[in-house]
Amino acid sequence: MTPSSFRDLPPSGPPPWLRALVRRCLALWPLKLVGNTVATIGFFPLYFWIMKNAGQPWTLPLTAFDRLIAFWPALLPVYLSLWLYIALPVFLAKDRRELSNFALGCAFMTCIALVVFWFMPTAIPNFTIDTSPGTSLHLLKTIDAAGNAFPSLHVSFSVFACVVLARQLRDVAAPMWLRLLNIAWAVGIVYSTMAVRQHVLIDVLGGLALGIGFGLASRPRQAVAAAAVQAEPA
């Protein structure tokens, strides 16, 4: 083969974006593993304590949009996949600053939601669905009751994770199909909250506002400064 033909051969090994993702995963991995585990396990006792001890909840009204969403229990795995999805921005954080920004965003969202749950307890309507033992939703409805509805932390976590993941994938020049998969996963989780009758439109919108707000606020300072410069008139 001629030297020019060697230059035309595709490069061997994984693509650069995949190598960059692996490097991100390996950075600070003990801290990420322990921190994510402690944060996830520590969240639930307080969440369920507030659900049990808050005052009489106000039942959220159904909208016409809620009536259009078909009950789809097969989406329960998508609903539960949030706890895998929200771990991805943690393990893809490239340094302590990126890791702490995501952790603080989740912590502040949780604090805001828990305060709302305590002072303004809400619950979804009592949907007529089969939750008898042996059904796919029996365990979910037994453990996670209808309380702590507004704002939906399930939605806010997924949206916040989607925004941060989109930023991380862009930084490593990930292919478009992977970026679209990120968005599709987040959309699927948001939709599943209504399809498995865990949330209604009102608390989904509250979760969207919370997740998008913290997602924008978590942008690196350099990106915010660059956006401000671009917005200035010539």
MODELLER restraints for C-alpha pairs under 7 A, 6 or more apart:
rsr = mdl.restraints
at = mdl.atoms
rsr.add(forms.Gaussian(group=physical.xy_distance, feature=features.Distance(at['CA:17:A'], at['CA:172:A']), mean=5.17, stdev=0.5))
rsr.add(forms.Gaussian(group=physical.xy_distance, feature=features.Distance(at['CA:17:A'], at['CA:173:A']), mean=5.87, stdev=0.5))
rsr.add(forms.Gaussian(group=physical.xy_distance, feature=features.Distance(at['CA:17:A'], at['CA:174:A']), mean=5.38, stdev=0.5))
rsr.add(forms.Gaussian(group=physical.xy_distance, feature=features.Distance(at['CA:20:A'], at['CA:172:A']), mean=6.19, stdev=0.5))
rsr.add(forms.Gaussian(group=physical.xy_distance, feature=features.Distance(at['CA:21:A'], at['CA:92:A']), mean=6.57, stdev=0.5))
rsr.add(forms.Gaussian(group=physical.xy_distance, feature=features.Distance(at['CA:24:A'], at['CA:91:A']), mean=6.99, stdev=0.5))
rsr.add(forms.Gaussian(group=physical.xy_distance, feature=features.Distance(at['CA:24:A'], at['CA:92:A']), mean=4.99, stdev=0.5))
rsr.add(forms.Gaussian(group=physical.xy_distance, feature=features.Distance(at['CA:24:A'], at['CA:93:A']), mean=5.95, stdev=0.5))
rsr.add(forms.Gaussian(group=physical.xy_distance, feature=features.Distance(at['CA:24:A'], at['CA:94:A']), mean=4.79, stdev=0.5))
rsr.add(forms.Gaussian(group=physical.xy_distance, feature=features.Distance(at['CA:25:A'], at['CA:91:A']), mean=4.97, stdev=0.5))
rsr.add(forms.Gaussian(group=physical.xy_distance, feature=features.Distance(at['CA:25:A'], at['CA:92:A']), mean=5.09, stdev=0.5))
rsr.add(forms.Gaussian(group=physical.xy_distance, feature=features.Distance(at['CA:27:A'], at['CA:94:A']), mean=6.30, stdev=0.5))
rsr.add(forms.Gaussian(group=physical.xy_distance, feature=features.Distance(at['CA:27:A'], at['CA:95:A']), mean=6.92, stdev=0.5))
rsr.add(forms.Gaussian(group=physical.xy_distance, feature=features.Distance(at['CA:29:A'], at['CA:91:A']), mean=6.99, stdev=0.5))
rsr.add(forms.Gaussian(group=physical.xy_distance, feature=features.Distance(at['CA:32:A'], at['CA:90:A']), mean=6.38, stdev=0.5))
rsr.add(forms.Gaussian(group=physical.xy_distance, feature=features.Distance(at['CA:32:A'], at['CA:91:A']), mean=6.22, stdev=0.5))
rsr.add(forms.Gaussian(group=physical.xy_distance, feature=features.Distance(at['CA:36:A'], at['CA:87:A']), mean=6.95, stdev=0.5))
rsr.add(forms.Gaussian(group=physical.xy_distance, feature=features.Distance(at['CA:50:A'], at['CA:118:A']), mean=6.27, stdev=0.5))
rsr.add(forms.Gaussian(group=physical.xy_distance, feature=features.Distance(at['CA:51:A'], at['CA:147:A']), mean=5.85, stdev=0.5))
rsr.add(forms.Gaussian(group=physical.xy_distance, feature=features.Distance(at['CA:51:A'], at['CA:148:A']), mean=5.98, stdev=0.5))
rsr.add(forms.Gaussian(group=physical.xy_distance, feature=features.Distance(at['CA:54:A'], at['CA:118:A']), mean=5.32, stdev=0.5))
rsr.add(forms.Gaussian(group=physical.xy_distance, feature=features.Distance(at['CA:54:A'], at['CA:121:A']), mean=6.48, stdev=0.5))
rsr.add(forms.Gaussian(group=physical.xy_distance, feature=features.Distance(at['CA:55:A'], at['CA:121:A']), mean=6.51, stdev=0.5))
rsr.add(forms.Gaussian(group=physical.xy_distance, feature=features.Distance(at['CA:56:A'], at['CA:121:A']), mean=6.82, stdev=0.5))
rsr.add(forms.Gaussian(group=physical.xy_distance, feature=features.Distance(at['CA:57:A'], at['CA:121:A']), mean=4.49, stdev=0.5))
rsr.add(forms.Gaussian(group=physical.xy_distance, feature=features.Distance(at['CA:57:A'], at['CA:122:A']), mean=4.43, stdev=0.5))
rsr.add(forms.Gaussian(group=physical.xy_distance, feature=features.Distance(at['CA:57:A'], at['CA:123:A']), mean=5.77, stdev=0.5))
rsr.add(forms.Gaussian(group=physical.xy_distance, feature=features.Distance(at['CA:58:A'], at['CA:121:A']), mean=6.27, stdev=0.5))
rsr.add(forms.Gaussian(group=physical.xy_distance, feature=features.Distance(at['CA:58:A'], at['CA:122:A']), mean=4.57, stdev=0.5))
rsr.add(forms.Gaussian(group=physical.xy_distance, feature=features.Distance(at['CA:58:A'], at['CA:123:A']), mean=6.01, stdev=0.5))
rsr.add(forms.Gaussian(group=physical.xy_distance, feature=features.Distance(at['CA:59:A'], at['CA:122:A']), mean=5.73, stdev=0.5))
rsr.add(forms.Gaussian(group=physical.xy_distance, feature=features.Distance(at['CA:59:A'], at['CA:123:A']), mean=4.79, stdev=0.5))
rsr.add(forms.Gaussian(group=physical.xy_distance, feature=features.Distance(at['CA:59:A'], at['CA:124:A']), mean=5.55, stdev=0.5))
rsr.add(forms.Gaussian(group=physical.xy_distance, feature=features.Distance(at['CA:59:A'], at['CA:125:A']), mean=5.88, stdev=0.5))
rsr.add(forms.Gaussian(group=physical.xy_distance, feature=features.Distance(at['CA:60:A'], at['CA:122:A']), mean=6.58, stdev=0.5))
rsr.add(forms.Gaussian(group=physical.xy_distance, feature=features.Distance(at['CA:60:A'], at['CA:123:A']), mean=6.06, stdev=0.5))
rsr.add(forms.Gaussian(group=physical.xy_distance, feature=features.Distance(at['CA:60:A'], at['CA:124:A']), mean=5.40, stdev=0.5))
rsr.add(forms.Gaussian(group=physical.xy_distance, feature=features.Distance(at['CA:60:A'], at['CA:125:A']), mean=6.49, stdev=0.5))
rsr.add(forms.Gaussian(group=physical.xy_distance, feature=features.Distance(at['CA:62:A'], at['CA:200:A']), mean=6.86, stdev=0.5))
rsr.add(forms.Gaussian(group=physical.xy_distance, feature=features.Distance(at['CA:66:A'], at['CA:200:A']), mean=6.18, stdev=0.5))
rsr.add(forms.Gaussian(group=physical.xy_distance, feature=features.Distance(at['CA:66:A'], at['CA:201:A']), mean=6.21, stdev=0.5))
rsr.add(forms.Gaussian(group=physical.xy_distance, feature=features.Distance(at['CA:69:A'], at['CA:194:A']), mean=6.98, stdev=0.5))
rsr.add(forms.Gaussian(group=physical.xy_distance, feature=features.Distance(at['CA:69:A'], at['CA:195:A']), mean=6.27, stdev=0.5))
rsr.add(forms.Gaussian(group=physical.xy_distance, feature=features.Distance(at['CA:70:A'], at['CA:195:A']), mean=6.11, stdev=0.5))
rsr.add(forms.Gaussian(group=physical.xy_distance, feature=features.Distance(at['CA:71:A'], at['CA:195:A']), mean=4.94, stdev=0.5))
rsr.add(forms.Gaussian(group=physical.xy_distance, feature=features.Distance(at['CA:71:A'], at['CA:196:A']), mean=6.03, stdev=0.5))
rsr.add(forms.Gaussian(group=physical.xy_distance, feature=features.Distance(at['CA:71:A'], at['CA:197:A']), mean=6.96, stdev=0.5))
rsr.add(forms.Gaussian(group=physical.xy_distance, feature=features.Distance(at['CA:72:A'], at['CA:195:A']), mean=5.11, stdev=0.5))
rsr.add(forms.Gaussian(group=physical.xy_distance, feature=features.Distance(at['CA:72:A'], at['CA:196:A']), mean=5.82, stdev=0.5))
rsr.add(forms.Gaussian(group=physical.xy_distance, feature=features.Distance(at['CA:73:A'], at['CA:136:A']), mean=6.98, stdev=0.5))
rsr.add(forms.Gaussian(group=physical.xy_distance, feature=features.Distance(at['CA:73:A'], at['CA:195:A']), mean=6.94, stdev=0.5))
rsr.add(forms.Gaussian(group=physical.xy_distance, feature=features.Distance(at['CA:73:A'], at['CA:196:A']), mean=5.30, stdev=0.5))
rsr.add(forms.Gaussian(group=physical.xy_distance, feature=features.Distance(at['CA:75:A'], at['CA:192:A']), mean=5.77, stdev=0.5))
rsr.add(forms.Gaussian(group=physical.xy_distance, feature=features.Distance(at['CA:75:A'], at['CA:196:A']), mean=6.80, stdev=0.5))
rsr.add(forms.Gaussian(group=physical.xy_distance, feature=features.Distance(at['CA:76:A'], at['CA:196:A']), mean=6.48, stdev=0.5))
rsr.add(forms.Gaussian(group=physical.xy_distance, feature=features.Distance(at['CA:78:A'], at['CA:188:A']), mean=6.69, stdev=0.5))
rsr.add(forms.Gaussian(group=physical.xy_distance, feature=features.Distance(at['CA:78:A'], at['CA:189:A']), mean=5.74, stdev=0.5))
rsr.add(forms.Gaussian(group=physical.xy_distance, feature=features.Distance(at['CA:78:A'], at['CA:192:A']), mean=6.58, stdev=0.5))
rsr.add(forms.Gaussian(group=physical.xy_distance, feature=features.Distance(at['CA:79:A'], at['CA:189:A']), mean=5.22, stdev=0.5))
rsr.add(forms.Gaussian(group=physical.xy_distance, feature=features.Distance(at['CA:79:A'], at['CA:192:A']), mean=5.38, stdev=0.5))
rsr.add(forms.Gaussian(group=physical.xy_distance, feature=features.Distance(at['CA:79:A'], at['CA:193:A']), mean=6.28, stdev=0.5))
rsr.add(forms.Gaussian(group=physical.xy_distance, feature=features.Distance(at['CA:82:A'], at['CA:158:A']), mean=6.50, stdev=0.5))
rsr.add(forms.Gaussian(group=physical.xy_distance, feature=features.Distance(at['CA:82:A'], at['CA:189:A']), mean=6.78, stdev=0.5))
rsr.add(forms.Gaussian(group=physical.xy_distance, feature=features.Distance(at['CA:86:A'], at['CA:157:A']), mean=6.85, stdev=0.5))
rsr.add(forms.Gaussian(group=physical.xy_distance, feature=features.Distance(at['CA:86:A'], at['CA:158:A']), mean=6.56, stdev=0.5))
rsr.add(forms.Gaussian(group=physical.xy_distance, feature=features.Distance(at['CA:86:A'], at['CA:161:A']), mean=5.65, stdev=0.5))
rsr.add(forms.Gaussian(group=physical.xy_distance, feature=features.Distance(at['CA:89:A'], at['CA:161:A']), mean=6.33, stdev=0.5))
rsr.add(forms.Gaussian(group=physical.xy_distance, feature=features.Distance(at['CA:89:A'], at['CA:164:A']), mean=6.48, stdev=0.5))
rsr.add(forms.Gaussian(group=physical.xy_distance, feature=features.Distance(at['CA:89:A'], at['CA:165:A']), mean=5.58, stdev=0.5))
rsr.add(forms.Gaussian(group=physical.xy_distance, feature=features.Distance(at['CA:90:A'], at['CA:99:A']), mean=6.09, stdev=0.5))
rsr.add(forms.Gaussian(group=physical.xy_distance, feature=features.Distance(at['CA:93:A'], at['CA:99:A']), mean=5.26, stdev=0.5))
rsr.add(forms.Gaussian(group=physical.xy_distance, feature=features.Distance(at['CA:101:A'], at['CA:218:A']), mean=6.43, stdev=0.5))
rsr.add(forms.Gaussian(group=physical.xy_distance, feature=features.Distance(at['CA:105:A'], at['CA:214:A']), mean=6.19, stdev=0.5))
rsr.add(forms.Gaussian(group=physical.xy_distance, feature=features.Distance(at['CA:109:A'], at['CA:210:A']), mean=6.87, stdev=0.5))
rsr.add(forms.Gaussian(group=physical.xy_distance, feature=features.Distance(at['CA:113:A'], at['CA:151:A']), mean=6.26, stdev=0.5))
rsr.add(forms.Gaussian(group=physical.xy_distance, feature=features.Distance(at['CA:113:A'], at['CA:153:A']), mean=6.99, stdev=0.5))
rsr.add(forms.Gaussian(group=physical.xy_distance, feature=features.Distance(at['CA:117:A'], at['CA:148:A']), mean=5.40, stdev=0.5))
rsr.add(forms.Gaussian(group=physical.xy_distance, feature=features.Distance(at['CA:121:A'], at['CA:148:A']), mean=6.31, stdev=0.5))
rsr.add(forms.Gaussian(group=physical.xy_distance, feature=features.Distance(at['CA:122:A'], at['CA:147:A']), mean=5.83, stdev=0.5))
rsr.add(forms.Gaussian(group=physical.xy_distance, feature=features.Distance(at['CA:122:A'], at['CA:148:A']), mean=5.81, stdev=0.5))
rsr.add(forms.Gaussian(group=physical.xy_distance, feature=features.Distance(at['CA:122:A'], at['CA:149:A']), mean=5.46, stdev=0.5))
rsr.add(forms.Gaussian(group=physical.xy_distance, feature=features.Distance(at['CA:122:A'], at['CA:150:A']), mean=6.17, stdev=0.5))
rsr.add(forms.Gaussian(group=physical.xy_distance, feature=features.Distance(at['CA:123:A'], at['CA:146:A']), mean=5.13, stdev=0.5))
rsr.add(forms.Gaussian(group=physical.xy_distance, feature=features.Distance(at['CA:123:A'], at['CA:147:A']), mean=4.28, stdev=0.5))
rsr.add(forms.Gaussian(group=physical.xy_distance, feature=features.Distance(at['CA:123:A'], at['CA:148:A']), mean=6.24, stdev=0.5))
rsr.add(forms.Gaussian(group=physical.xy_distance, feature=features.Distance(at['CA:123:A'], at['CA:149:A']), mean=5.21, stdev=0.5))
rsr.add(forms.Gaussian(group=physical.xy_distance, feature=features.Distance(at['CA:124:A'], at['CA:146:A']), mean=5.48, stdev=0.5))
rsr.add(forms.Gaussian(group=physical.xy_distance, feature=features.Distance(at['CA:124:A'], at['CA:147:A']), mean=6.88, stdev=0.5))
rsr.add(forms.Gaussian(group=physical.xy_distance, feature=features.Distance(at['CA:124:A'], at['CA:149:A']), mean=6.39, stdev=0.5))
rsr.add(forms.Gaussian(group=physical.xy_distance, feature=features.Distance(at['CA:124:A'], at['CA:199:A']), mean=6.31, stdev=0.5))
rsr.add(forms.Gaussian(group=physical.xy_distance, feature=features.Distance(at['CA:124:A'], at['CA:200:A']), mean=6.76, stdev=0.5))
rsr.add(forms.Gaussian(group=physical.xy_distance, feature=features.Distance(at['CA:131:A'], at['CA:137:A']), mean=5.56, stdev=0.5))
rsr.add(forms.Gaussian(group=physical.xy_distance, feature=features.Distance(at['CA:131:A'], at['CA:138:A']), mean=4.54, stdev=0.5))
rsr.add(forms.Gaussian(group=physical.xy_distance, feature=features.Distance(at['CA:132:A'], at['CA:138:A']), mean=5.78, stdev=0.5))
rsr.add(forms.Gaussian(group=physical.xy_distance, feature=features.Distance(at['CA:146:A'], at['CA:198:A']), mean=6.82, stdev=0.5))
rsr.add(forms.Gaussian(group=physical.xy_distance, feature=features.Distance(at['CA:149:A'], at['CA:199:A']), mean=6.45, stdev=0.5))
rsr.add(forms.Gaussian(group=physical.xy_distance, feature=features.Distance(at['CA:149:A'], at['CA:203:A']), mean=6.03, stdev=0.5))
rsr.add(forms.Gaussian(group=physical.xy_distance, feature=features.Distance(at['CA:150:A'], at['CA:203:A']), mean=4.30, stdev=0.5))
rsr.add(forms.Gaussian(group=physical.xy_distance, feature=features.Distance(at['CA:150:A'], at['CA:206:A']), mean=6.45, stdev=0.5))
rsr.add(forms.Gaussian(group=physical.xy_distance, feature=features.Distance(at['CA:151:A'], at['CA:203:A']), mean=4.62, stdev=0.5))
rsr.add(forms.Gaussian(group=physical.xy_distance, feature=features.Distance(at['CA:151:A'], at['CA:204:A']), mean=6.67, stdev=0.5))
rsr.add(forms.Gaussian(group=physical.xy_distance, feature=features.Distance(at['CA:151:A'], at['CA:206:A']), mean=4.56, stdev=0.5))
rsr.add(forms.Gaussian(group=physical.xy_distance, feature=features.Distance(at['CA:151:A'], at['CA:207:A']), mean=4.85, stdev=0.5))
rsr.add(forms.Gaussian(group=physical.xy_distance, feature=features.Distance(at['CA:152:A'], at['CA:203:A']), mean=5.19, stdev=0.5))
rsr.add(forms.Gaussian(group=physical.xy_distance, feature=features.Distance(at['CA:152:A'], at['CA:204:A']), mean=5.52, stdev=0.5))
rsr.add(forms.Gaussian(group=physical.xy_distance, feature=features.Distance(at['CA:152:A'], at['CA:206:A']), mean=6.46, stdev=0.5))
rsr.add(forms.Gaussian(group=physical.xy_distance, feature=features.Distance(at['CA:152:A'], at['CA:207:A']), mean=4.57, stdev=0.5))
rsr.add(forms.Gaussian(group=physical.xy_distance, feature=features.Distance(at['CA:153:A'], at['CA:207:A']), mean=5.90, stdev=0.5))
rsr.add(forms.Gaussian(group=physical.xy_distance, feature=features.Distance(at['CA:155:A'], at['CA:190:A']), mean=5.46, stdev=0.5))
rsr.add(forms.Gaussian(group=physical.xy_distance, feature=features.Distance(at['CA:155:A'], at['CA:204:A']), mean=6.22, stdev=0.5))
rsr.add(forms.Gaussian(group=physical.xy_distance, feature=features.Distance(at['CA:155:A'], at['CA:207:A']), mean=5.00, stdev=0.5))
rsr.add(forms.Gaussian(group=physical.xy_distance, feature=features.Distance(at['CA:155:A'], at['CA:208:A']), mean=6.16, stdev=0.5))
rsr.add(forms.Gaussian(group=physical.xy_distance, feature=features.Distance(at['CA:156:A'], at['CA:207:A']), mean=4.28, stdev=0.5))
rsr.add(forms.Gaussian(group=physical.xy_distance, feature=features.Distance(at['CA:156:A'], at['CA:208:A']), mean=5.49, stdev=0.5))
rsr.add(forms.Gaussian(group=physical.xy_distance, feature=features.Distance(at['CA:156:A'], at['CA:210:A']), mean=5.64, stdev=0.5))
rsr.add(forms.Gaussian(group=physical.xy_distance, feature=features.Distance(at['CA:156:A'], at['CA:211:A']), mean=4.07, stdev=0.5))
rsr.add(forms.Gaussian(group=physical.xy_distance, feature=features.Distance(at['CA:157:A'], at['CA:211:A']), mean=6.29, stdev=0.5))
rsr.add(forms.Gaussian(group=physical.xy_distance, feature=features.Distance(at['CA:158:A'], at['CA:186:A']), mean=5.59, stdev=0.5))
rsr.add(forms.Gaussian(group=physical.xy_distance, feature=features.Distance(at['CA:159:A'], at['CA:186:A']), mean=6.33, stdev=0.5))
rsr.add(forms.Gaussian(group=physical.xy_distance, feature=features.Distance(at['CA:159:A'], at['CA:208:A']), mean=6.58, stdev=0.5))
rsr.add(forms.Gaussian(group=physical.xy_distance, feature=features.Distance(at['CA:159:A'], at['CA:211:A']), mean=5.07, stdev=0.5))
rsr.add(forms.Gaussian(group=physical.xy_distance, feature=features.Distance(at['CA:159:A'], at['CA:212:A']), mean=6.38, stdev=0.5))
rsr.add(forms.Gaussian(group=physical.xy_distance, feature=features.Distance(at['CA:160:A'], at['CA:211:A']), mean=4.50, stdev=0.5))
rsr.add(forms.Gaussian(group=physical.xy_distance, feature=features.Distance(at['CA:160:A'], at['CA:212:A']), mean=6.13, stdev=0.5))
rsr.add(forms.Gaussian(group=physical.xy_distance, feature=features.Distance(at['CA:160:A'], at['CA:214:A']), mean=6.63, stdev=0.5))
rsr.add(forms.Gaussian(group=physical.xy_distance, feature=features.Distance(at['CA:160:A'], at['CA:215:A']), mean=5.04, stdev=0.5))
rsr.add(forms.Gaussian(group=physical.xy_distance, feature=features.Distance(at['CA:162:A'], at['CA:182:A']), mean=6.45, stdev=0.5))
rsr.add(forms.Gaussian(group=physical.xy_distance, feature=features.Distance(at['CA:162:A'], at['CA:183:A']), mean=6.40, stdev=0.5))
rsr.add(forms.Gaussian(group=physical.xy_distance, feature=features.Distance(at['CA:162:A'], at['CA:186:A']), mean=6.13, stdev=0.5))
rsr.add(forms.Gaussian(group=physical.xy_distance, feature=features.Distance(at['CA:163:A'], at['CA:215:A']), mean=5.60, stdev=0.5))
rsr.add(forms.Gaussian(group=physical.xy_distance, feature=features.Distance(at['CA:164:A'], at['CA:215:A']), mean=6.59, stdev=0.5))
rsr.add(forms.Gaussian(group=physical.xy_distance, feature=features.Distance(at['CA:166:A'], at['CA:179:A']), mean=6.39, stdev=0.5))
rsr.add(forms.Gaussian(group=physical.xy_distance, feature=features.Distance(at['CA:169:A'], at['CA:179:A']), mean=6.67, stdev=0.5))
rsr.add(forms.Gaussian(group=physical.xy_distance, feature=features.Distance(at['CA:193:A'], at['CA:199:A']), mean=5.41, stdev=0.5))
rsr.add(forms.Gaussian(group=physical.xy_distance, feature=features.Distance(at['CA:194:A'], at['CA:200:A']), mean=5.70, stdev=0.5))
